Amino acid sequence: MDWLLFLENDLRTRENLYALEKELSAEIDAGLGFKFPDTLSGVPALTTATETWSHLSPQAFQTPYPELLRIVREVDPDFRLRSWVDLGAAYGRLGIVLGKVRPEAKFLGIEIDEGRVQETQRVFTKIGLAPESIRLGNCASENLPVAAVYFIYDFGSAEEIESALRSLQKIAHTHPMRVIGRGKRVRAIIEKNHPWLGAVHPAVHRLHYSIYRSHAEEGPAQE
Ligand SMILES: C[S@@+](CC[C@H](N)C(=O)[O-])C[C@H]1O[C@@H](n2cnc3c(N)ncnc32)[C@H](O)[C@@H]1O
């Protein structure tokens, strides 16, 4: 087969798979009972200090559930990592996946949009997850909690992401961590400005996300 045709087929297959994962995620959200505000599809967000992606559908600005499942299994194959934080958690999908496949792990989602936090707390309560495991906060300006794993999907501006990564760097002096970067912005910032992530343990790169590890020595599983 002509190699260009091969590549085009491959790209189409990946796009189709991604679209399928988003469709499946929409069905899961509906099954869980999420109620989302109407989105003005195609209308750009007003310029505000905060990037909440509110002009997009929740399927567009959240990581699909199947991908989150792959991430959890790849990052923690041995069920050792006990604390996970999602910086910019939207509707808490990572917490929902962890609740199923790592029920012993503690999840905290920090989200700047109050409506998303309230709706997630409502659904968490309904499905038996702790509602306080998602809370209102600004990851760029507050003290971030210690955790074994941080998930960052392009939550804000480059400056905001940089600020959060600097906070994580301070925490990493005393606490080893894994950082999952999803999206182009956060990965570009890590690759450019944060060699402490990946200096000893080489990063693992996937299509939509990369897994980085701080260089501190690993101790026993963290609480
Ligand atoms: C791209 S979405 C990712 C959602 C989720 N982590 C996922 O992957 O499914 C980014 C989220 O970060 C939130 N956000 C933006 N700036 C933030 C900030 N400074 N602190 C906390 N959350 C923020 C947005 O409101 C949005 O819900």
Ligand as a Chemical Component Dictionary entry (heavy atoms), coordinates in Angstrom:
data_LIG
# 
_chem_comp.id                   LIG 
_chem_comp.type                 NON-POLYMER 
_chem_comp.pdbx_formal_charge   0 
_chem_comp.three_letter_code    LIG 
# 
loop_
_chem_comp_atom.comp_id 
_chem_comp_atom.atom_id 
_chem_comp_atom.alt_atom_id 
_chem_comp_atom.type_symbol 
_chem_comp_atom.charge 
_chem_comp_atom.model_Cartn_x 
_chem_comp_atom.model_Cartn_y 
_chem_comp_atom.model_Cartn_z 
_chem_comp_atom.pdbx_ordinal 
LIG C1  C1  C 0  -9.360  21.153 29.865 1  
LIG S1  S1  S 1  -10.406 21.009 31.268 2  
LIG C2  C2  C 0  -9.802  19.455 31.907 3  
LIG C3  C3  C 0  -10.778 18.746 32.810 4  
LIG C4  C4  C 0  -10.317 17.434 33.415 5  
LIG N1  N1  N 0  -9.021  17.545 34.069 6  
LIG C5  C5  C 0  -10.256 16.341 32.371 7  
LIG O1  O1  O 0  -9.160  16.083 31.862 8  
LIG O2  O2  O -1 -11.293 15.762 32.053 9  
LIG C6  C6  C 0  -9.678  22.215 32.363 10 
LIG C7  C7  C 0  -10.534 22.609 33.568 11 
LIG O3  O3  O 0  -9.732  23.473 34.393 12 
LIG C8  C8  C 0  -10.535 24.487 34.946 13 
LIG N2  N2  N 0  -9.639  25.618 35.304 14 
LIG C9  C9  C 0  -9.190  26.636 34.513 15 
LIG N3  N3  N 0  -8.349  27.424 35.207 16 
LIG C10 C10 C 0  -8.252  26.894 36.459 17 
LIG C11 C11 C 0  -7.527  27.264 37.625 18 
LIG N4  N4  N 0  -6.722  28.316 37.643 19 
LIG N5  N5  N 0  -7.659  26.493 38.737 20 
LIG C12 C12 C 0  -8.502  25.413 38.747 21 
LIG N6  N6  N 0  -9.206  25.027 37.659 22 
LIG C13 C13 C 0  -9.084  25.746 36.528 23 
LIG C14 C14 C 0  -11.535 24.795 33.841 24 
LIG O4  O4  O 0  -12.694 25.411 34.374 25 
LIG C15 C15 C 0  -11.792 23.392 33.264 26 
LIG O5  O5  O 0  -12.902 22.791 33.905 27 
# 
loop_
_chem_comp_bond.comp_id 
_chem_comp_bond.atom_id_1 
_chem_comp_bond.atom_id_2 
_chem_comp_bond.value_order 
_chem_comp_bond.pdbx_ordinal 
LIG C1  S1  SING 1  
LIG S1  C2  SING 2  
LIG S1  C6  SING 3  
LIG C2  C3  SING 4  
LIG C3  C4  SING 5  
LIG C4  N1  SING 6  
LIG C4  C5  SING 7  
LIG C5  O1  DOUB 8  
LIG C5  O2  SING 9  
LIG C6  C7  SING 10 
LIG C7  O3  SING 11 
LIG C7  C15 SING 12 
LIG O3  C8  SING 13 
LIG C8  N2  SING 14 
LIG C8  C14 SING 15 
LIG N2  C9  SING 16 
LIG N2  C13 SING 17 
LIG C9  N3  DOUB 18 
LIG N3  C10 SING 19 
LIG C10 C11 SING 20 
LIG C10 C13 DOUB 21 
LIG C11 N4  SING 22 
LIG C11 N5  DOUB 23 
LIG N5  C12 SING 24 
LIG C12 N6  DOUB 25 
LIG N6  C13 SING 26 
LIG C14 O4  SING 27 
LIG C14 C15 SING 28 
LIG C15 O5  SING 29 
# 
